[in-house]
Amino acid sequence: MPANTEELHIPAGINYDCQGCGICCSGWSVNMTKEDYERVSSVDWGALKPEYKRKMFRELKPTERAGTNYTHRIVNAPGEDTCPFLQDKLCFIHGQKGGPFKPTICQQFPYNFTPTPSGIYATVSFVSMAVLYNQGTPLVDQRETLEKKLADFRYLHPQYQPDWSKIQLSVEQPITWDQYLVHEAALMERLSDKSVSVTDRLRNCCDYLQEQVAKTPRGAAAGAATKPADSASAATSATATSLSTLNKLDKHLLSTFHKMYFPRRAHRIPFNNIKFWLGVWFNSSTVFEFTSEFYAIDQLKEFPFPENDPQIEDMLFRYVYSMIFGKKYFGAGFGHLSLVTGFHHLVLAYTLARLHARGLAKQRQAPIVSLIDMVATLKQLETQMGELMIGPYAASTLELLLQSPARAKRLLTIA
């Protein structure tokens, strides 16, 4: 029986309702469809607020609107990255005309959707503070709202149809979509084992993938995944694994990705910049750069992290869980990476997040990482990863650098 490609899948344990903080209105420009532009620009905003007597909208260039129904953009004030209609943490458009009057993209945030051969998977962005704190109504109780948001998403991105036809377990190990779903179920089982830490759960997932790669032939369609081992045996396997300290390339990898995901300056290196990828491994320092401080990786890993904080553990779990549920970490969801490389990149991002949170705590001269450090970290990580452009060269470089299960597990030893 063929899969229902229109079935809407909703993640359990994820909550969201807008809390009116206004933070999500910063960090990007607001695009508008033709209908949005005609509706919003019909109001004489300058008559309501003097600061709006400037040019408030501009037409998008062809490259900016390609593949979408966007035609215009709200123009931020010079030197600002916050929507000019944000006033006292509230949307001025919403306050004057109501929620449905706002641009469609604003009404849709933070919901997003990934079409796949087995249906459409709904997730929410961790740029939202309410999502980070898991505040509001469970998504599983928002089906009617999600169906409306999905209709908006399809309208905004009419040409968005990810190609999942050539997914791989690892390089030269193609798998079918149904086989992927078996692997995902095994990863989710391990990730949901709350008897061990999130770090150990990820290590168990790495062990599972390593086993599957070892038994799958290269260059031919992979066979069905074997039945997952129980969580207790997986944890025992992870504990027994011999892990060494980070080598020099590991540290270069961490510091390089830290520069991309937590940029210290306004300049951001394009992820598919071939010249960058050729030179970075030889020229990168092994420190993390913050606004006014530089911290060595070895220095950060020794900084206290609250291993038993239930809120931090839950936040990290939900972040990784959402990435996997939403198919945002491999294949058409992330640079067409193989499943193994995509998951190892997720391990790298998790390690970076825990190290970066330590750096933020050190900057505050705090004695230990707190929830606010993790909130700031995941919000920025989600923002930066959402802006990545991964070309074929960058993807092949990642396959080369992140295929190794030993490297992934070494990274987890300092997480």
N, C-alpha and C positions, 0 to 999 in steps of 0.2 A: 504494500500500500504506500503510495508516494507521500512524502512529507508535506505538510501544509505550510507553504512559504509565507502565508499571510498571518499565521498564528502569532499572537502577541505574547511574548514571554516576559514575566515580571519578576524581579529578584525578591526573595524573601529577606526579612531582617533589615531592609533599607527604608528609612522614613524621610519624608520631606514635606514641609509647608514653609512658605516665605515668612521670615521673621522681621522683615522690614529694616534690615541693617544697612542696606545701600552699598555694601562692599562689592557686590558683584557688578556694580555699574562702573567699575574702574578697571583699567588695564587693557581695554580694547575700544575700537570704534564701533558704533551701532549702525549696521546696514539696514536698508529699508527696501521693500518692494515698491513697485509703481503705486499700488493702492495705498501702502503705508505713507509714501511721500505725499501723495495728493491729499490724504486725510490730515496728516500732521501739519503740513506746510500751509494748509488752508486757514490756519489760525494765525492771527496777528500777535505772535508771542511778545514782540517788542512793546506792544501796548500794555501787556500784563506785567512785564518786567523789563526795565531799561537795558539790562545787560544782554537781552536778546535782540537788540536792534542792530546786530551785526549779521553777517552771512552765517546761517545756521545749518545749511544743507549744501551738499555738492553732488554732482552726478558721478557715478563710478566709471572708471576706465573699463574698456572691454575685457582686459585681463583680470580685473577685480570681480567682474560679474559673471565670468565664464562658468557654465554649468549650474547656475543658480537663477532665481527669479529676482535677485537684488538689482536695483537700478540706482539707488542714491545712498548717501551716508550722512549721518549727523556729524557736523564739524565741531570738534572739541575746541575749547578756548586755547589760544597760543600757550605752549609749554605745559598744557594739562593733559592727563590721560584719563580723566573722569568725564563721563557724559555731562554736558552742560545743563541738562534738565534735572540733574540730581541736586536737590535743595534740602538741606537739613536731614540728610539720609532718606529722603522720600522723593519719588518721581513726580516732578512738577506736572508732566503730561497726565499722569494718573490722577493726581490731585485735582486738576482742573476739568478733565474730561472723562475720567474713569479708566479702568484697566483695559477694556477692549479697544480703546483709542490708541494705545501705545503701539509701537512697531511690533510686527509679528514675532521677530526674533527675541524681543524682550519678554513677550508673553510665553514663549516656549521655554526659555531658560528656567531651570538647569537640565531639563529633560533632553535626552538624546537617544538615538535609535540605530541599531545595526541590522540591516537585512541580511539573512543567511538562507541557505537551502532548507533549513528546518524551521524557519519563522523569523520574526523580528524581535530582537532582544532590546528591552528598554533599560536604560541606566540613567543616573543623574551625575552631574559634574561636581567634583570635590572642590571646585572654585567657590561654590556656595557654602557659606558658613553654616547654614541649617543642615546641609548634607554632611559637613564635617562633624557636627555635633549630633547628627542623627535625630534632628528635631522635627516633629510633626506627625502626619498621618502615614502609616505604612503604605508603600507603593502598591502592595497587593490589594489594598482597599481603594485604589485610585484608578481602576480600570477605565471608567468612563472618561476621566480627565486625560489619561494617557492615550486613549484612542483619538481624542481631539488634538492633543499635542502631536501625535503621529501624523495626522492629516496635515497639520501645519508644517511639519518637518518635510513631508513629501512635496508640499507646495514650494517651500523654500529651496529644496534641492531636488528638482525633478529628474536630473540625470544621475543621481547617486544610486548606483547599484553595484556594490562590491563584488569582485570576481573571486569566488572561492573554489574555482575548478582545479587549481594547481597547488594545493597545500601540501606541505611536506612535514613528516615527523622530524627529520634532520636532512642535511644536504644529501640529495640523491636517494631519499627514502620517501617517495610519494605515498600519501594516504587519501582515502576517500573521506567525505564529510561524515558519514556514519561512523567510520573508524575514529575520526577525531572526537566525536561525541563520547565514545567509550573512554578515550584518554582523558577528556575533560571531566567526566564523572569520577574517574580515579583521582585526578588532581583535587577536585572539590571535596571528595571524601577525606583526603589527608588534610586539606586546608581547614576543614571544619572540625577537626579533632581538637577540642578545647582542653583536653587533658595535658597538652604540651603547649609551649610558647609558639607564637607565630613564626619565629625564626626556625624552630625545630620542625614546624609543619612544612615550611618551604624547603628545608633540607630533605624531608621525607619525599616531597614532590620531585626534587632533583634525583633522588635515588630511583624513584619509579621510572622517570624518563630515561635514565641511564640504562636501566634494565630493558626497557622497550627498544632502545636504539641497538643494544647488543644483540637482540634476537631478531631484528628486522633486516632483511637483505637489502643491499644497496642496488639502486638502479631498477628496481621492480616495485610494483604496488605492494605496500605493506600488508601483512596479514592482520587479522583481527587482534586487538590487544588482549592480553591475558587477563584473567580475573584479578582485580587488585588484591594485594596482600592486606591483612588486617592491620589496623593502626598500631597495635602494640608491636608487631614484628617489624613494621616500618620504622618505628621509633628506635627499636633495638639496633636495626641495621644502621641508622644514622649515627647512633652513639658509637657504634663499633668502627665507623669509618675513620681512617687515619687522615688527619688534616694538618697541613703545614701552614706556616705563616705566609703572609702575602709576599709575592716576589715583586721585583721592580716594575714589570709590565702591569701587574695588577694595580699597583699604586698609580702608575701613569694613567691607566684606564679610569680609575675613580676620579682623579683630579681633573682629567679632561672632560668627563661627563658632568662633573660638578660645575665647570665653567659654562657648559651649555644649559643645564637645567636650573642653575642658580647664578645667572650672570651678574657679575659685580658692577659692570658698566652698562651703559645704554646699548653699546655695540653688541650684537648677537651674531655668532658664527652660523651661517647656513648649514644645516645638517648634511646636505648633499654637496658641500664644497669640496671638490676633489683635492685641491691644493692643501686644504686644511687637513684632510685625512692622511695625506702623504707625509706631512711634516710633524703632526702633533705628537706622535709617539716618541720622537727623538728630542723634542723641544719642551715638552710639558714638564712643569715642576710637580713634585709630589706633595703639594699643599692645597688646602681649600682656602679660597679667597673670599673674605667678607668685606663689608663696607669699609672698615678701617683696620681690619686684622687679617693675619695670615696664620692658619693653624695647620701643622703637619698632621698627616693621617694618623701616625702613631700616637700623637698627642691627643687627638680627638677620641680615638678608640678607648683611651683610659679614663675619659671623663664619665662620671656616674650617670647611668641610665636606669630609670625605675622599671625593672623587669616585671614587677607584679602589679603595675598600675592598670586596673581593668579598663579605664577609659582610653588610655593610649593603645593598649593591646587591641581593643575593639575597633578603634579608629583605623589602625594599620590593617587589621583583618578585613574590614569593610572595603578599604581601598583596593587591596589585592583581589578580594572576592569580586568586586565590581569590574575590575579590569578583565578578569577571566570570564565572568558571566557575559559581559558586553562584547567579548571577542576583540578587545582593544589592544592586544599585546602581540599578535602574530598575524600572519597571512594578510588578507585584504584589510584587516583592522589596524595593522601596524607594519608598513613597509614591505609587505609580502615576505616577512621573515618566516623561517621554519618554526614549528612549534617549540622545539628545544631552544633555539637561539632566542626566540621571543620570550620564553619563560625565563631564561637566564638573564635577559635584559631587565625583566621585571624584578628579579633578585638583585640586580645591580641598582635599580632605582630604589628598592626597599633599603638596601645598605646605605646608599647616598642619603636617603631621608633621615635615617637614624643618626648618621654622622653629622649631617647639616644641623639637625635639631640640637646636637651637642654644642656645635659652634655658636648657635644663637644663644644658648644658655650661658656659655662662657662669656659672650659679649655682654650679657646682662649681669655678669658676675654672680650668677646664681650657683648654688652648690650642686644642683642636679637638674636634669632635663624635666620640664613640666609640660602640661597639656598645651599651653599657649605656644611653646616652641614647635610642637608637632603640628598644630593647626597652621601656623605660618608656613611651615615647611611643605606640607602636603598641598596647600593652596597654590604655592608658587610652582611646585613640581607639576601639578595638574595643568596649570596655565602654560608652562613651557613645553611640556610634552604634546599638548594640543596644537601647538604651532609648528611642529616638526614637519620638514619636507625631506623625505628619505628617497633619494634617487637610487638607481641600480648599483652605482659604485659604493655608496654608503651602506646599502643593504649587504652587498657581498663582503664588505669590510667587517661589518658586524657579525656575519656568519663565521668569518675567520677568527675573530677575537672572542666570541662569546659561545662557541659551541661546546667548550670544555666543561664537563660536569665538575671536574676538580677545581677549576677556577671559580665556578658558581659557589661551591661549598667553602672555598677559602674566603670568599667575600662574606659569607654568612658568619664565619668565625669572628669577624670584627664588627658585625652589625649590632 
